[in-house]
Amino acid sequence: MGKVHGSLARAGKVKSQTPKVSSYPSIRERLSDR
């Protein structure tokens, strides 16, 4: 989660497009599996 947060903050531009948001749920599901 920390890695993703940093990526979003660093990209900044991504926040506007929020294209990585789709990856957010994917990571959450992976955490649940763990």
KAUR-V462603 format. One record per residue. N is the residue number from 1. RES is the residue in one letter. PHI is phi in whole degrees, -180 to 180 (999 if undefined). BURIAL is + if it has 16 or more other ideal C-beta (glycine too) atoms within 10 Angstrom, else -. Layout:
# KAUR-V462603
N_RES_PHI_BURIAL + N_RES_PHI_BURIAL
This chain:
# KAUR-V462603
1_M_999_- + 2_G_-60_- + 3_K_-61_- + 4_V_-65_- + 5_H_-60_- + 6_G_-62_- + 7_S_-61_- + 8_L_-65_+ + 9_A_-65_- + 10_R_-70_- + 11_A_-67_- + 12_G_63_- + 13_K_-61_- + 14_V_-60_- + 15_K_-58_- + 16_S_-66_- + 17_Q_-83_- + 18_T_50_- + 19_P_-82_- + 20_K_-76_- + 21_V_-53_- + 22_S_-61_- + 23_S_-75_- + 24_Y_-54_- + 25_P_-63_- + 26_S_-63_- + 27_I_-66_- + 28_R_-63_- + 29_E_-66_- + 30_R_-65_- + 31_L_-65_- + 32_S_-65_- + 33_D_-63_- + 34_R_-64_-
